């Protein structure tokens, strides 16, 4: 039997139809991929935008922290929302409580405290937030200044290189997280005990922030904590350094194990880029009429008039340069034979305190809070003729060279110095309990003649600096011989 074959034209039409169908299928997949890519890019863009908005709001909080309460200093960040009050407010219970000073904490971003709407990332989740223990506004630390160091290091997805924290000075003070989609056993179901209508879900950080081993190290962005007694505390040790890792990280099988997007804040983001540019920042510290430095000088001069008396006029010894804990003001104690050192909080022989209202009427609460946070940067030198063991009374200078001079002008009974911002060759690293060999080294604070005169005290010549100078930024207040006059040094 003869077989009939289709004409060549029919074969061509069939092939064309098949190619058309394959093309349409391919186009469908290409368009689908492009659509998914476009959707993912939109989600990533939305996430980046809300992370940046949260970062800006947090820096703004630190920048204006003292505006509503002048008895605060600038620089503090809010506690997270831990689910124990109105949704979106920072923790109302002291950010874990008074016994946890300098312990870092993680929770939801306190959007209501920051004056923001609830910020949702590209996946629809609210943002999470970790704050370094020494920057949190509740249960405040003992030193908050431009030398304060964050407690967070941020590791790149490779598991080794550091995006923040390669040096102590660039460790992060806060981390803002977009948690990405749920991974593994993470459960983001609603906790019936909480009222979170805006953000939903629960307050267990481990259900949102990821934990995984990358290379030789295990990273836990959630601190591996859950709702309970140790609520969202990073570590049980104050000032503990904590590492975070940025997604996207996949395991050897290509499965996603960390997908947390994050943005971090460094001390420079807060101080160098913002607080230091406030017109009133330097005024709080060194204004010649009302600044903290002048009031410390007035307080010390008043000791010679009130405690020693007009017929005596001897001034106290200085506190040591090396202090066991630079955050503890009670350890700033005048010490026999110290003609130069840090400004004393307590005069050892009389239990006289630098902030006692009766003896220091000009040392008000505003000055006190600035001194308390910047006290490691305030130095004091007393002339040999005005030391507590001086034999000529009332104390006086027989010649300018018998007392202190500033740029050759004097004599002065004493000088009080604010050490400006650390310069290029200076280091002021603080250890876990505020101890530091850096802080005991006078060369990390003072420059030139001031460093020389403090090292050989009694009748030295000091130099007035400028707050913004890159070579000598030491600011001096002079106590004149009659102790009734405190003046900016020449």
Buried (B, 14 or more C-beta within 10 A) or exposed (E): EEEEEEEEEEEEEEEEEEEEEEEEEEEEEEEEEEEEEEEEEEBBEBBBEBBEBBBEBBBEBBBEBBEEEEEBBBBBBBBBBBBEBEBBBBBEEBBBBEEBBBBBBBBBBBBBBBEBEBBBBBBEBBBBBBBBBBBBBBBBBBBBBBBBBBBBBBBBBEBEEBBBBEEBBBBBBBBBBBBBEBBEEBEBEEBEEBEBEBBBBBBBBBBBBBBBEBEEEEBBBBBEBBBEEEBBBBBEEBBBBBBBBBBEBBEEEEEBBBBBBBBBBBBBBBBEEBBBEBEEBBBBBBBBEEBBBBBBBBBBBBBBBBBBEEEBBBBBBBBBBBBEBBBBBEBBBBBEEBBBBBBBBBBBEEEBBBBBEEBBEBBBEBBBBBBBBBBBBBBBBBBBBBBBEBEEEBBBBEEBEBBBBBEEBBBBBBBBBBBBBBBEEBBBBBBEBBBBEBBEBBEBBBBEBBBBBBEEBBBBBBBBBEBEBEEBBBBBBBBBBBBEEBEBBB
